[in-house]
Amino acid sequence: MTAHTTEVGVGLISVGWMGKVHSRAYQAIPVVYPELGITPRLVIAADTEPSRAEYAKDVLGFAESTLDYHEVLAHPDVDVVSICAPNFLHAEIGIAAAKAGKAFWIEKPVGRGVDETRSVEAAADEAGVVSTIGFNYRHAPAIEKAKALIADGSLGRITNIRGVFFADYSSEPNGALSWRFTRALAGSGVLGDLMGHLVDLMHYIAGPIDAVTALTSTIHTERPIQQMGTGTHFDVIEGGELGPVENEDYAGMLVRFRGDAVAAGAVGTLEASRVAVGPRASYNIEIYGTEGSLMWDFERMNELHVAIGRKGDLIGYTRVMSGPSFGDFAHFQPGAGTGMGFDDLKVVEARKFLESYTGAKHVNSNIHDAVAAAAVVDAAERSAESGAWVSLPPVSGVTAAVR
Ligand SMILES: NC(=O)c1ccc[n+]([C@@H]2O[C@H](COP(=O)([O-])OP(=O)(O)OC[C@H]3O[C@@H](n4cnc5c(N)ncnc54)[C@H](O)[C@@H]3O)[C@@H](O)[C@H]2O)c1
C-alpha cells in the first residue's frame, strides 16, 4: 500500500450475479493496483431478497445490509454506488443516485430503452457525478491491442466488420423465464442484453455507428416462470408453470459507420443470440482493412488473431497471446500464456471507475456511451418493426467514439 491511501466508501444495490462480481472487483483493487493508493471500503448492500442481503454482509464483507436501496443512497459513508439491479430499476436508481450526489457504476443496459438511458444521463449531467457502465469487454487486453492496431493504421483503411455475440444461456426450451424475458422488467431481449455490449465494443474500437437496419425473432415463445431473486438465468426448470417470452431471442443488423469514425464509412453486420446451441459465450468480432484483419472471441479472450500484409507465402492469421504489453495484463499476470478471466475485466472496470471518481478524466465508459449504445439498439428495434433503415444523430457528451 502507498503512503497516501484514499478510502472510498462503496454501496451496492442488488446482490445477484453482477453484485457479487462488483464486490470482488472492489476488494481486488489494493492488490492488483497498489500504486493507485485507493482502498475501497464495502459499507452497505441492499437486496429485496433477505438471504441475498444477508449474504452481502456475511460472505461478501459489507459492514451493513438492508432490504431498501434508498438506505444505501442515504448512507453518509457511501461515496460510490454499484447499481446491479434488473433493468427496470436502472432509471429509478440511477436518477436517485445522481440526486444523492453519488458516483455510480451501473450495469448495462441502462434501463429499458434509450429514453430511460437518457433520463439517467440528464440526472448525472445535472448533478455532475461520475458514471461508469458495465461494458466490460472493452477491458480485455486483446481488445485494447486491437483498438491500438486499428487506430495506428496497421490494418489500413477499415472496410468492413463482423460481430457475433452468440450465447446459449437460454438455448434449453425449459430455460427459466427470468426477469430478462419480460418487457416490463427488462425492456428488449437479446438486443439490450448482448447486442448493447457488441455495439459498445464496436463504438470503442471502430467509432460511432450512424445507420442500421435489423431483423429480430423469438425462437422459444414460452418458458417456465422463475421468481425474482432466486437462481440465475442459466437455470433449467422442469415441469414449472409457463409464461410468455415477450422480447427477442435473436437480432441481426446491417450497420454503417459515421464519416468521422476511425472506421469511417465502413459497413458490416452485427448479430446476437441467447439461444444458440454450441457457442457457450462466443462473443466474436472481426475487423477487416485494406492492409490486414483481426479476430477476437471472448471464449478465448487472451488470444488475438492478426493478419497483416498481402505479400509472401506466410500471409494469413497469426495467433498472438495477450501479454504484459497488452492493456492491463501485467497487473494480473507476469507473462503471456497465463490467462485472465471475466472477473478480471470487472477489476479493470472498477479501477477505471475509481480513478474517474478520484479525479482522472474520461478513463472509462460513461453515461453518454450508454446512450450511444442504447440509441443503436433502439434504432434496431424500430427497423425490425418497419423494415426501414434508421439513421442515428450524434449523441452529446464525451464518448469513446470521440475520445
Ligand atoms: N456486464 C455484464 O457482462 C453483465 C452480465 C450479467 C448481467 N449484467 C447486468 O447486470 C444487471 C443484473 O443482472 P444479474 O444477472 O446480476 O441479475 P440477478 O437476477 O442475478 O440479480 C438481480 C438481483 O436484484 C435483486 N433485486 C430485485 N429488485 C430489487 C430492489 N428493488 N432492490 C434491490 N435489489 C433488487 C434481486 O433480488 C436479485 O438478487 C442487469 O442489468 C444485467 O443486464 C451485466
The ligand as an SDF file (V2000), in Angstrom:
LIG
                    3D

 44 48  0  0  0  0  0  0  0  0999 V2000
  -21.7260   -6.6400  -17.7350 N   0  0  0  0  0  0  0  0  0  0  0  0
  -22.0780   -7.8880  -17.9070 C   0  0  0  0  0  0  0  0  0  0  0  0
  -21.3930   -8.6600  -18.5800 O   0  0  0  0  0  0  0  0  0  0  0  0
  -23.3510   -8.3760  -17.2600 C   0  0  0  0  0  0  0  0  0  0  0  0
  -23.5330   -9.7360  -17.0020 C   0  0  0  0  0  0  0  0  0  0  0  0
  -24.7140  -10.1230  -16.3540 C   0  0  0  0  0  0  0  0  0  0  0  0
  -25.6830   -9.1810  -16.0060 C   0  0  0  0  0  0  0  0  0  0  0  0
  -25.4700   -7.8720  -16.3280 N   0  0  0  0  0  0  0  0  0  0  0  0
  -26.4850   -6.8380  -15.9680 C   0  0  0  0  0  0  0  0  0  0  0  0
  -26.4820   -6.7120  -14.5530 O   0  0  0  0  0  0  0  0  0  0  0  0
  -27.8050   -6.4470  -14.0840 C   0  0  0  0  0  0  0  0  0  0  0  0
  -28.1490   -7.5110  -13.0410 C   0  0  0  0  0  0  0  0  0  0  0  0
  -28.0880   -8.7930  -13.6510 O   0  0  0  0  0  0  0  0  0  0  0  0
  -27.8020  -10.1140  -12.7830 P   0  0  0  0  0  0  0  0  0  0  0  0
  -27.5300  -11.2070  -13.7490 O   0  0  0  0  0  0  0  0  0  0  0  0
  -26.8170   -9.8070  -11.7120 O   0  0  0  0  0  0  0  0  0  0  0  0
  -29.2500  -10.3150  -12.1680 O   0  0  0  0  0  0  0  0  0  0  0  0
  -29.6900  -11.3050  -10.9920 P   0  0  0  0  0  0  0  0  0  0  0  0
  -31.0640  -11.7450  -11.3520 O   0  0  0  0  0  0  0  0  0  0  0  0
  -28.6160  -12.3230  -10.7310 O   0  0  0  0  0  0  0  0  0  0  0  0
  -29.7360  -10.3560   -9.7210 O   0  0  0  0  0  0  0  0  0  0  0  0
  -30.6530   -9.3070   -9.6100 C   0  0  0  0  0  0  0  0  0  0  0  0
  -30.8410   -9.0300   -8.1270 C   0  0  0  0  0  0  0  0  0  0  0  0
  -31.6330   -7.8410   -7.9830 O   0  0  0  0  0  0  0  0  0  0  0  0
  -32.4170   -8.0190   -6.8150 C   0  0  0  0  0  0  0  0  0  0  0  0
  -33.4980   -7.0220   -6.7600 N   0  0  0  0  0  0  0  0  0  0  0  0
  -34.7240   -7.0640   -7.3610 C   0  0  0  0  0  0  0  0  0  0  0  0
  -35.4300   -5.9720   -7.0160 N   0  0  0  0  0  0  0  0  0  0  0  0
  -34.6520   -5.2330   -6.1850 C   0  0  0  0  0  0  0  0  0  0  0  0
  -34.8130   -3.9860   -5.4990 C   0  0  0  0  0  0  0  0  0  0  0  0
  -35.9730   -3.2710   -5.5810 N   0  0  0  0  0  0  0  0  0  0  0  0
  -33.7990   -3.5150   -4.7210 N   0  0  0  0  0  0  0  0  0  0  0  0
  -32.6350   -4.2110   -4.6200 C   0  0  0  0  0  0  0  0  0  0  0  0
  -32.4220   -5.3860   -5.2550 N   0  0  0  0  0  0  0  0  0  0  0  0
  -33.4250   -5.8940   -6.0210 C   0  0  0  0  0  0  0  0  0  0  0  0
  -32.8800   -9.4580   -6.9170 C   0  0  0  0  0  0  0  0  0  0  0  0
  -33.3690   -9.9460   -5.6860 O   0  0  0  0  0  0  0  0  0  0  0  0
  -31.5750  -10.1420   -7.3670 C   0  0  0  0  0  0  0  0  0  0  0  0
  -30.8030  -10.5560   -6.2570 O   0  0  0  0  0  0  0  0  0  0  0  0
  -28.7030   -6.4590  -15.3050 C   0  0  0  0  0  0  0  0  0  0  0  0
  -28.9300   -5.1460  -15.7310 O   0  0  0  0  0  0  0  0  0  0  0  0
  -27.9060   -7.2160  -16.3490 C   0  0  0  0  0  0  0  0  0  0  0  0
  -28.1930   -6.8460  -17.6740 O   0  0  0  0  0  0  0  0  0  0  0  0
  -24.3190   -7.4520  -16.9160 C   0  0  0  0  0  0  0  0  0  0  0  0
  1  2  1  0
  2  3  2  0
  2  4  1  0
  4  5  1  0
  4 44  2  0
  5  6  2  0
  6  7  1  0
  7  8  2  0
  8  9  1  0
  8 44  1  0
  9 10  1  0
  9 42  1  0
 10 11  1  0
 11 12  1  0
 11 40  1  0
 12 13  1  0
 13 14  1  0
 14 15  2  0
 14 16  1  0
 14 17  1  0
 17 18  1  0
 18 19  2  0
 18 20  1  0
 18 21  1  0
 21 22  1  0
 22 23  1  0
 23 24  1  0
 23 38  1  0
 24 25  1  0
 25 26  1  0
 25 36  1  0
 26 27  1  0
 26 35  1  0
 27 28  2  0
 28 29  1  0
 29 30  1  0
 29 35  2  0
 30 31  1  0
 30 32  2  0
 32 33  1  0
 33 34  2  0
 34 35  1  0
 36 37  1  0
 36 38  1  0
 38 39  1  0
 40 41  1  0
 40 42  1  0
 42 43  1  0
M  CHG  2   8   1  16  -1
M  END
$$$$
